[in-house]
Amino acid sequence: MFFLFFIFLFSGCAMQKRSCPPIAATSQAEAILKEYSAGLKPLKATGNCTLSYTNEKGETFAQSFPVRIWFESNRKFCLYGDVMFDPRGIGFAVNGDDYWTYAKPFGTYVTGKVNTTSGDYFSNPSVLVDFLEPLGGNYSEIVLAEAKDDSILICREGPGCISKKIYIGRCGRTVKKIEYFNCAEKPALIVEADEYKNVTGENFSFPRKLIYRYSEGQKNDRHLMQIKLDSVQYWKQQPQQVKALFTPPDANSIKKETK
């Protein structure tokens, strides 16, 4: 009997370790992502962000600060960082076709159009929440590939030009990673989403850990941003608050603060 107990115990453990089945077809993968995106509602989140930068000499500089995120859709969201006792010392925002980013301590302010063809992923904040609706772009071809533990959707914008690769976890059926390309062999940006948990009081999962790895040329991880969220809730929007959040700052005032 003792011997049979161990046979049962170890066979049960082996069953638990079996990998989840792969996604069968491209259409199934697309349906999984669209079903997830269909559950999206306006959200607000708080947490902490760490930015690190490695210069040409190999020296790395890092800074951490609290962040607040408001999300209405992939076309309308913003992130504000509390730096140097300013709750909006750093800002990233997308509002329709426009985006802006700024860092008051450095007097930098960048604006532009979302989904530009420049491939400047570092300054374009539209990729911050792309994992929520990753199939929102216009792609000439989407094909399915398989890795060890993930199913991968390869999205192309033109012949031979990979725009991005979306890694979907076989078990969680959520986006684990997205690689963005500039039609080159190596990705220019890698976004990892981990530690999915349900939104407070709701049956919708949202990652609590986000990592953004930017590269320049052949040098990987030159810039890295990590966001750890401690609270994610649905957001009851108020018109005045929305207006305040999505009104871009005055560029001259940001530059003056560095003088």
N, C-alpha and C positions, 0 to 999 in steps of 0.2 A: 504493500500500500504506500509506504514511504517513497519507494522508487517511482511508482505511478504518479505520485503527487509532483515530483520534480519534472517528470516528462510533461505533465500538463502545464506546469509553471513556465518552463522554457519554451514550449511550443506556443504558449500565449504571448510571450515576449517577442518571439519571432514574427508572429502575426502582426503585432503592433509596429514592428520595424519595417514592414513592407511599404514600399513607396506608393504614393497615390498614382492613379492612372494618368497617362498623358492626355492632353487635349487632342481630340480626334481630327479636327479640321479647322481651317482658317475661319470659317463662318461661326464655329462654336466659340473660338477665342474672341472674336468680335462681339458675339452675343453676351459673353461673360462680362466684358468691359462695359458694354452699353447698359447692361442690367445694373451694374454697380453705379454708373453715372446717373442712372434714372433715380436713384435714391438720394441724390444730392439736394440739400436745402441750404439757405444762408447759414453760415457758421461763424463763430468767433472763437479764438484760441489764444492762450497765453503760454509762455514758456521762456526758454533761454536760447540765445544764439551765440555761437563761437565762430569768429572769422579768423582765418590764418592765411598768411601770404609769405611765399618764399622768394627772395630776390635773386639776382644773378650770381651773388656770392654764396648762395646756399643758406643764407641766414633766414630764419623763420620768425615772423612776428604774429602774435595772436591777441585777440581781444574778445571778451565775453560780455554780454549785456542782455537785459530782459527784452522780450519782444511781445507784441500783440498783433494778431492777425484777424482781419475781417474778410470774409469770403461770401460773395453773392453768386458768382459763377467764374468760369475760367476767363471770362471777358471783363470781370469786375471784381477786383480784390486788392487788398493793400496790407502791407506789413510796416510797422513802425518800431524802431529800436530806441531804447532809453539809454543814451550815452551822455556823459559829462553833465548829468543832472537835467537833461533835456529829454522829456518823454517822446519827442519826435526828432531826435538828433540824427537818425538815419531813417530813410523812407524808401519803400519800393511800392509802386502802385501801377495797376492796369485799369483803364476805364474805357471800355469799347476798343477802338482802334489805337488809342494813345497809351503811352506808358511814360513814366518818369521815375528816376532814381536819384537820390542825393545823399550826401554825407556832410553835415554841417561842420564837423571838426576839420575837414580837409577842404571845405569850400568847393566841393564837386557837385555838379548838377547835370544830369543827362536826360534828354527827352527823345522820343522817337515814335515810330509806328510799330505796332505789334506784328510779329511774323514777317519781319523784314528779311531780305535774302542775304544780308551781310554776314549772317552766322555769328554775330557778336553775342554769344550766349551770356557772357559775363555781365554785361550791362542791361540786357533785356530781361526783366523780371517775369515775363510770361511763362517761363519754364518752371517757376517756383511751385505751381500747383498743377502742372500738366499731367501728373500721374492720376489726377481725379477724372479727367476726360482726355485720355491720350490719343484718341482717334478723331479729335476735332479738326485736324488739318485736312488739306486736299492732297491725296496721294495717288500717284498713277498706278501703284501696285502694292498689295499687301500679301505677304506669303508667310506660312507657318513653318517654324523649325523647332527642333527639340534639343534640349540640353539635359544634363544629369537630373536635376530636380525642377527644372522650369520648362515652360513652353515659351517660345520667342516669336513675336510678330515682327517681321522685317518690313519697314515702310519705306517706299522709294518715291521720290519726287520726279524722277526722270530716268532714262535708260542708264543703268549702271551706277546711279547715284543714290546711296542709302541715306535717308534723312534721319531715321532713328530705329533702334531696336527696343521693343517693349518686352520685358521679362515678366511672365505671369507665373506665380507659384502654383504648382499642381495641386497642393493640398488646400491652401488658403484661398486660391482663385482670386488673388488681388495682385496688383502691380508691385513687384519687388524692386525692379530697377529699370531705368530707361537710359540708353546710350544715344547721344546726339552726335551727328557727324556733319562735317563740312565737305562731303563728297571725298573724304580722304580715308586712308586705311585705318587710322586710329580715331577714336571718338574725341570730340572737343569738350564734351561735358558728360559726366555720369551722375545720375540722380538715383539714390537708393532710398526706398521707403520701407520702414521696419516698425515692429512693435504695434501692429494694428490692434486697436481697442474700440469698443462701441462708444459712440457719442453719449454723453451723460443722459441717461433716461431714455435712450433711443436704440433701435436695432440697426444701426448703421456704423460700420467700422471706419476708423480714420487712423492713419499712422501717427505714432507719437515720436518717432525718430526719423529725421530726414537729413541726408548727407548729400552735398553738392560738391563734386570734384571737377574743377576746371583745369584745362591744360593749355599750354602754348607750344605749338609745333610738336616736337617729339618729346618734350618734357612734360611728364604727367604730374598732376596734383600740385601745380604751382599755386593755385588758389583753392581753398577749401572752406566751405560753410556747413556747419552742423546746427540743426535746430532740434531741441528737445522740448516737447510740449507736455505740460502738466495738467492742462485743462482744455477740453474741446466741447463746446455747447452750441446748440442752435441759436441763431441770432434773430431777435425780433427787431427789425429795422425801424428806425425813426427818421423821417425826412431830413430834419436838421442835422442829425448825426451823419447820415449818408452824405449830405452836402459838405460837411466839414471834413470828412475822411477823404473824399474824392475831389477836392479842390486842390490843384497843384500849388506849391509854394512859390513865392516870388524869388526868382533866381538872384536878383541883386541883393536881397536880404541875406541869402545864404552865403554869398561871397563876402559880404561885409563882416560877417561874424568871425572870419579868420584873420581880419586885419588887426 
